[in-house]
Amino acid sequence: MAPSFVSDENSLFNFVVRDGNGVKGMVDLGLSKVPEQYIQPPHERIVKLNANSQNEHTPIDLSKLDGVDHEQVANEIVNAAEVLGFFQVVNHGLPLELLESLKDAANKFFAQAPEKKAAYRKGVSPSPYVKYGTSFVPEKETALEWKDYVSMVYSNDVEALSYWPNECKEVALEYLKTSIHMVKKIVNILIEKLGVTIEDSKLDALIGLKIVNMNYYPTCPNPELTVGVGRHSDMGTLTVLLQDGIGGLYVKVEDYMNAGKKGEWIEIPPVPGALVINVGDTLQIISNGKYKSAEHRVRTTSGQSRVSIPIFCTPNPTEMIGPLPELVARDGVARYRDMVFGDYMNNFFGNAHEGKKSLDYAQIN
């Protein structure tokens, strides 16, 4: 028996979005079918693909960067960034116990009573750096996404420990701080392989704004009709993602070489102990299109709820981004314009997910 408000569009929106109950709050009241507001148009639905459509590339062993295999591993990272925009890494320096604690903390946060989570929704949160919400831009979406989240922007340790939710603040902060060395190493390699040298201060500015999200995908009675996250690319430089063991992340192939058929969606299967790395729009822009910010999406499941925990490493909002001048000179053309990253970010968050349409804002026609 579905809650009575499900049949009323305004009542459902108020309950789930404005009152902060989220998708989980709706599911916990009992649902036998997906409400109409969550039914995606047929072309946006995710058909669970067979095993042959999984990404069969083995994870990259980052520990080998410190040995005789450095060049080989660096080339693997570059190839993945050029072809698919996604790769998985192992021996990354983050303790496996930390990754398990992260998943536990995320589940603990979302298991709370709705009013505890709703205390962090936009407009009432005790800090502008913490936001609890659902879907992506609910007010602008024709079909809502089957996801709740808490987003934590890092400014400094004191702010994080004072205002991030108690259920996850310490482990989320440790996750962020222990991942930064890995992120810098990967971005350094990608910049160096462009044949360009940048100052350390520029590198730091390209990953200066860091955001930890905890995403929760409740069980869904009709997963074939919904999406957990719609088609999109990430706005920043690099994203680090911890998946749980359930899976559901799909990436669109943009290139024929070594990745699959162009336009095909392939699954990035969970690998125990691995982290997923993906290229963001910023890296595509500054590389003048050499690196690809892959379009990706997330399916739902009827079997069990799942969590994922990304770290979005983005430029500082005041940072100017655009194709590196050396690459424009070499390529003979600038494919993207120079802009303040804060403007790009505002455009990104001001629209519903629609593939890589966010890059149109930076494109030179």
HUQUIPE-V622542 format. One record per residue. RES is the residue in one small letter. PHI is phi as a letter, one per 20 degrees, with the letter a starting at -180 (none if undefined). D_CENTER is the distance of its C-alpha to the mean C-alpha in Angstrom with 1 decimal. Layout:
res = {RES/RES}
phi = {PHI/PHI}
d_center = {D_CENTER/D_CENTER}
This chain:
res = {m/a/p/s/f/v/s/d/e/n/s/l/f/n/f/v/v/r/d/g/n/g/v/k/g/m/v/d/l/g/l/s/k/v/p/e/q/y/i/q/p/p/h/e/r/i/v/k/l/n/a/n/s/q/n/e/h/t/p/i/d/l/s/k/l/d/g/v/d/h/e/q/v/a/n/e/i/v/n/a/a/e/v/l/g/f/f/q/v/v/n/h/g/l/p/l/e/l/l/e/s/l/k/d/a/a/n/k/f/f/a/q/a/p/e/k/k/a/a/y/r/k/g/v/s/p/s/p/y/v/k/y/g/t/s/f/v/p/e/k/e/t/a/l/e/w/k/d/y/v/s/m/v/y/s/n/d/v/e/a/l/s/y/w/p/n/e/c/k/e/v/a/l/e/y/l/k/t/s/i/h/m/v/k/k/i/v/n/i/l/i/e/k/l/g/v/t/i/e/d/s/k/l/d/a/l/i/g/l/k/i/v/n/m/n/y/y/p/t/c/p/n/p/e/l/t/v/g/v/g/r/h/s/d/m/g/t/l/t/v/l/l/q/d/g/i/g/g/l/y/v/k/v/e/d/y/m/n/a/g/k/k/g/e/w/i/e/i/p/p/v/p/g/a/l/v/i/n/v/g/d/t/l/q/i/i/s/n/g/k/y/k/s/a/e/h/r/v/r/t/t/s/g/q/s/r/v/s/i/p/i/f/c/t/p/n/p/t/e/m/i/g/p/l/p/e/l/v/a/r/d/g/v/a/r/y/r/d/m/v/f/g/d/y/m/n/n/f/f/g/n/a/h/e/g/k/k/s/l/d/y/a/q/i/n}
phi = {none/e/g/f/f/f/f/d/g/f/f/f/f/f/f/f/e/f/e/n/f/m/f/f/f/f/f/f/e/o/c/d/b/f/f/g/f/d/e/f/g/g/f/e/f/d/e/f/e/f/f/f/e/e/f/e/f/f/g/e/e/f/f/f/f/e/c/f/e/g/f/f/f/g/f/f/f/f/f/f/f/f/e/d/n/c/b/d/c/c/l/e/n/e/g/f/f/f/f/f/f/f/f/f/f/f/f/f/f/f/f/f/g/g/f/f/f/f/f/d/f/g/n/c/g/f/b/f/e/c/b/d/a/b/l/d/c/g/f/d/e/f/c/f/e/e/b/d/b/c/d/c/e/e/d/a/f/f/f/f/f/e/c/f/g/g/f/b/f/f/f/f/f/f/g/f/f/f/e/f/g/f/f/f/f/f/f/g/f/f/f/g/f/e/m/c/d/c/f/g/f/f/f/f/f/f/c/f/d/c/c/d/d/d/d/c/d/f/g/c/f/c/f/f/d/c/c/f/b/f/g/a/d/e/e/e/e/b/d/d/c/e/e/e/e/e/n/p/e/c/c/e/f/d/c/f/f/m/c/p/e/g/n/e/e/c/e/e/f/f/d/g/n/e/d/e/d/c/f/d/g/g/f/f/f/f/e/l/n/f/e/d/e/f/f/b/b/c/e/d/b/e/f/a/f/b/c/b/c/e/d/e/d/c/f/f/g/e/f/e/c/r/g/f/g/f/f/f/f/f/e/n/b/e/e/c/e/e/b/f/f/g/f/f/f/f/f/f/e/e/c/f/f/b/m/d/f/g/f/g/f/d/f/e/f}
d_center = {33.9/31.2/31.3/33.5/31.1/28.9/31.4/31.4/28.4/28.9/29.5/26.3/24.2/26.0/25.7/22.0/20.6/23.4/24.9/21.6/22.4/19.1/18.9/20.0/23.1/24.0/23.6/25.7/28.5/28.8/27.7/29.4/27.5/24.4/25.4/25.8/23.2/20.5/22.1/20.3/22.6/23.5/21.7/18.2/18.9/17.7/20.7/20.1/21.1/23.6/23.3/24.4/21.2/19.0/17.9/20.9/20.1/20.8/18.6/19.5/21.8/21.0/24.3/26.2/25.2/27.9/30.6/32.5/29.6/27.6/28.1/27.2/23.9/23.1/23.9/21.7/18.6/19.9/20.6/17.2/15.7/18.5/18.5/15.1/12.5/11.3/13.4/13.9/16.0/18.7/21.2/18.6/20.6/18.6/21.1/20.5/22.0/19.4/16.6/18.9/19.5/15.9/15.7/19.1/18.3/15.4/17.9/20.6/18.9/18.3/21.8/23.4/25.6/24.0/25.8/24.4/20.8/22.0/23.5/20.2/19.6/19.8/23.4/24.6/22.2/24.3/22.0/20.1/17.5/16.7/15.6/15.7/15.0/14.4/13.0/11.6/14.8/17.4/20.4/19.5/18.3/21.0/19.4/17.2/14.1/15.0/12.7/13.4/11.5/12.7/11.2/13.2/13.9/16.0/19.3/21.6/22.5/25.1/22.9/20.2/23.0/24.8/22.3/19.2/20.1/22.7/21.3/18.3/19.0/20.8/18.6/15.3/17.3/18.6/15.2/14.3/17.7/18.3/15.2/16.2/19.1/17.1/14.7/17.9/19.6/17.1/17.0/20.7/21.3/19.5/21.4/24.6/24.4/24.5/27.9/27.1/27.6/25.9/27.0/25.2/24.9/23.0/20.6/20.1/19.6/16.8/14.7/16.8/14.4/12.1/10.1/9.6/8.2/10.0/9.4/12.6/13.7/17.5/19.9/20.8/24.3/23.5/20.2/21.6/21.7/18.2/14.5/11.9/9.4/11.2/11.2/9.1/8.1/6.1/9.1/9.6/11.3/9.4/6.2/7.7/6.8/9.9/10.8/14.0/16.8/16.6/14.2/13.0/10.2/11.8/11.7/14.4/17.1/18.2/21.0/23.9/24.4/23.5/20.5/22.2/23.4/21.9/20.1/19.7/16.7/16.4/14.9/13.2/15.4/15.0/17.3/18.9/18.2/15.6/12.2/9.9/9.5/8.3/10.0/9.1/11.8/13.7/14.5/15.7/17.7/19.4/20.2/21.8/19.9/20.6/17.0/14.7/11.3/10.9/10.6/8.8/9.2/10.0/13.7/15.6/18.6/22.0/22.7/20.7/17.9/14.8/12.2/9.0/8.2/5.5/7.3/6.7/10.1/11.6/15.2/17.6/18.1/21.7/20.9/22.3/20.2/21.7/22.8/24.6/28.3/29.4/27.2/28.6/32.0/31.5/29.9/32.4/29.9/27.0/24.4/22.5/24.1/23.9/22.4/21.4/17.7/18.1/19.5/16.6/14.2/16.7/16.8/13.1/13.2/16.7/16.0/14.7/12.2/14.5/13.2/13.5/16.0/14.4/15.9/19.3/19.5/19.9/21.9/25.6/27.5}
